[in-house]
């Protein structure tokens, strides 16, 4: 129960203030625990980050996958992939993952994030192959680059509305995958 409260507090801290806000004193304050108690659950900030990724990323990925499964054609799957990821930008779990990936992490945490992203990219490879791409994995990584850029633009509070950014990203991706 305490571990869950600590993770929830970590999500809030990350979404409100980025990686700098994620400190053990702040976690203790948010949960009402003594700072020494936080160390009983996590040995370091990186351990908190790793557990958040292990818990939150699969949920996020499942939501993207579910959106893709609700449609039939490869193009519709690609559109759902982009739209669902961008729709999740306001979600605390997503904001925490974005804050985490922007922060300084140890090699183990970075590798776990890379592996999780690899799983996300794998979801779209089949749709791209269905459109006849000779290198669907490469196309998937480039497509994800557009999504990542749109996520950053939304997170930064750009001049455009999130819906405008989403529509532009979808148009760019669909235009690019159609060739």
Residue pairs with C-beta under 8 A, 6 or more apart in sequence:
2 31
2 33
2 37
2 41
3 41
5 31
6 27
6 31
6 33
6 38
6 41
6 42
6 48
7 48
7 51
7 52
7 55
9 26
9 27
9 30
9 31
10 22
10 27
10 48
10 52
10 96
11 52
11 56
11 92
11 93
11 95
11 96
12 30
12 92
13 21
13 22
13 23
13 26
13 27
13 30
14 21
14 22
14 52
14 95
14 96
14 99
14 100
15 92
15 95
15 96
15 99
18 99
18 102
18 103
19 99
19 100
19 102
19 103
19 104
22 45
22 48
22 49
22 99
23 45
24 35
24 38
24 39
24 42
24 45
25 35
27 33
27 38
27 48
28 34
28 35
28 37
28 38
31 38
42 48
42 51
46 105
46 106
46 108
46 109
49 100
49 103
49 105
49 109
50 108
50 109
50 112
52 96
52 97
52 100
53 97
53 100
53 109
53 112
53 113
53 116
54 112
56 93
56 96
56 97
57 97
57 113
57 116
58 116
59 93
60 88
60 91
60 93
60 94
60 97
61 116
61 119
61 120
61 123
63 84
63 88
64 80
64 81
64 84
64 85
64 88
64 120
64 123
65 123
67 80
67 81
67 83
67 84
68 77
68 80
68 81
68 84
68 123
68 124
68 127
70 80
71 77
71 79
71 80
74 126
74 127
74 128
74 130
74 131
75 127
75 131
75 174
75 177
75 178
77 124
77 127
78 124
78 127
78 128
78 131
78 143
78 173
78 174
78 177
79 170
79 173
79 174
81 123
81 124
81 127
81 143
81 147
82 143
82 146
82 147
82 150
82 166
82 169
82 170
82 173
83 166
83 170
85 147
85 151
86 147
86 150
86 151
86 154
86 162
86 165
86 166
86 169
87 166
88 94
89 95
89 98
89 151
89 154
89 155
89 162
90 162
95 155
97 113
98 151
98 155
100 109
100 113
101 113
105 113
117 144
120 144
121 137
121 140
121 141
121 144
122 140
124 140
124 143
124 144
125 136
125 137
125 140
126 136
128 136
128 139
128 140
128 143
128 177
129 136
131 177
131 178
133 139
133 177
139 177
142 176
143 173
143 176
143 177
146 169
146 172
146 173
146 176
147 169
147 173
149 169
150 165
150 166
150 168
150 169
153 160
153 165
154 162
154 165
154 166
158 165
160 168
